[in-house]
Amino acid sequence: MKVKTFLVAAVLAMTPGLAMAMGGCGSMTPTTASACGEGQVWDADTRACVTPLSS
């Protein structure tokens, strides 16, 4: 019984690390307009920062 409890605790302790290793958190791509560089705007369709076309 103690071995089973230890294994469950070990798996639960590793879960956050596995999620981060899979890219679940801390993605390197911007997700909001505030993450865009100077002179760029957020394009919701492509979900990326783009340079606006001047007219």
C-alpha positions as MATLAB code, in Angstrom:
seq = 'MKVKTFLVAAVLAMTPGLAMAMGGCGSMTPTTASACGEGQVWDADTRACVTPLSS';
ca = [
       0.000    0.000    0.000;
       2.819    2.420    0.816;
       4.464    1.801   -2.565;
       1.235    2.623   -4.390;
       0.836    5.842   -2.394;
       4.445    6.810   -3.132;
       4.003    6.211   -6.873;
       0.839    8.320   -7.005;
       2.575   11.140   -5.119;
       5.581   10.970   -7.457;
       3.377   11.179  -10.561;
       1.433   14.124   -9.154;
       4.666   15.915   -8.276;
       5.951   15.584  -11.861;
       2.734   16.749  -13.565;
       3.485   20.529  -13.639;
       6.961   19.909  -15.072;
       5.575   17.698  -17.807;
       2.959   20.307  -18.733;
       5.619   22.993  -19.081;
       7.866   20.690  -21.122;
       5.007   20.136  -23.559;
       4.562   23.879  -24.048;
       1.404   24.223  -22.036;
       2.726   27.341  -20.328;
       5.089   30.077  -21.315;
       4.534   30.019  -25.014;
       7.046   32.168  -26.884;
       4.457   33.609  -29.287;
       2.639   36.813  -28.331;
      -1.042   36.501  -27.522;
      -2.119   40.122  -27.107;
      -1.610   43.518  -28.693;
       0.494   44.624  -25.729;
       3.104   42.020  -26.726;
       3.527   43.506  -30.229;
       6.589   45.554  -31.061;
       6.603   49.260  -31.837;
       4.666   50.051  -35.001;
       2.891   46.691  -35.058;
      -0.717   45.784  -34.335;
      -2.450   42.578  -33.295;
      -4.243   40.691  -36.078;
      -6.949   38.531  -34.524;
      -7.391   36.463  -37.704;
      -3.784   35.287  -37.854;
      -3.223   35.625  -34.099;
       0.054   37.433  -34.712;
       1.607   40.887  -34.673;
       1.618   42.535  -38.092;
       2.778   45.816  -39.558;
      -0.297   47.777  -40.643;
      -0.643   48.745  -44.299;
      -0.450   52.479  -44.857;
      -3.069   53.976  -47.194;
];
